[in-house]
């Protein structure tokens, strides 16, 4: 029997800001240009080229809808479902997941990946590993090892107290991948409860989902948060060039 390839939907969170980049007038960092294309366009293109999703949902701030559509056009990907997010990350995640409830309930989607639009370069092999792991284990997240040399800090005393054993620590990335049905059930429960969690995995496990399997993260999958990150991203975009 031929094994069926999982049908994927992608949800891209693009409702953040550029506070730590010191952007003026409330500008959104996902629309900053990298090699002539918005940062968000790089994220969308990377997901589309590797996964060819059944649909993509872009979760935006109110007023940014047209910018998101233009980013998709520049990326050369099919028109997305654009929805407005909420006041918190969790509210935005829930809005994105509920936006594909019709596809999930009709069994048109098997796996959902939730990605931060400020991560412009998720590598193809990472995306493939996530889909395969979620298809087998229900939930999968990419995690990078934490380098040694971290210390616990006493904020009151202003001093380093002790070195932290990093062997059991990891830095979680996105996208995070989930079986569609259980993710929709968790999002529906979170909407009813008004939950506020740090990421999609936390939302998922808080509302009945199983623990996720860990997939090796990738340092190329950087998140643009600080000016140095933007410089790194610009260098990578220059190397990649236009498609």
GICORJO-V399681 format. One record per pair of residues at least 4 apart in sequence whose ideal C-beta (glycine too) atoms are under 6 Angstrom apart, sorted by the first residue. I is the first residue (numbers start at 1). J is the second residue. Records with the same first field share a line. If there is no record, write none. Layout:
I = J, J
This chain:
6 = 110, 111, 131, 135
7 = 54, 109, 110
8 = 51, 53, 111
9 = 53, 54, 55, 100, 109, 112
10 = 47, 53, 56, 113
11 = 57, 96, 114
12 = 58, 115, 117
13 = 59, 92, 116, 117
14 = 30, 40, 58, 60, 68, 117
15 = 59, 60, 61, 85, 92
18 = 23, 27, 29
20 = 225, 226
21 = 29
23 = 27
29 = 118, 224
30 = 39, 40, 117, 118
31 = 38, 67
32 = 39
34 = 39, 42, 233, 234, 237
35 = 237, 238
37 = 41, 74
38 = 71
39 = 120
40 = 71, 117
41 = 71, 74, 75
42 = 120
43 = 117, 120
44 = 72, 75, 77
45 = 75
46 = 122
47 = 51
48 = 77
50 = 124, 127
51 = 127
54 = 109
56 = 80
57 = 81, 96, 99
58 = 68, 80, 82
59 = 83, 85, 92, 95, 96
60 = 64, 65, 68
62 = 84
64 = 68
65 = 82
68 = 82
72 = 77, 80
81 = 99
83 = 95, 99
85 = 92, 95
86 = 91, 92
87 = 91
88 = 196
90 = 195, 196, 197, 203
93 = 200
94 = 187, 190, 191
97 = 187
98 = 187
100 = 104
101 = 105, 184
103 = 108, 109
104 = 109, 180, 184
109 = 180
110 = 180
111 = 131, 134, 177
112 = 178, 180, 183
113 = 175, 177
114 = 175, 176, 200
115 = 174, 175
116 = 174
118 = 223, 224
119 = 174, 221, 223
120 = 233
121 = 220, 236
122 = 126, 127, 221
123 = 218, 220
126 = 142, 218
129 = 215
130 = 140, 177, 215
133 = 137, 140, 213, 215
134 = 140, 177, 178
137 = 213
138 = 179, 182, 210
139 = 178, 212
140 = 177, 212, 213, 215
141 = 172, 176, 201, 212
142 = 173, 215, 217
143 = 170, 172, 214, 217
144 = 171, 217
146 = 166, 169, 171
148 = 166
150 = 164, 166
151 = 160, 163
152 = 161, 162, 164
153 = 160
154 = 159, 161
173 = 217, 221
176 = 200, 201
178 = 183
182 = 209
186 = 203, 204, 207, 209
189 = 207
190 = 195, 203, 207
197 = 202, 203, 206
198 = 202
201 = 212
204 = 209
205 = 209
224 = 229, 230, 233
225 = 229
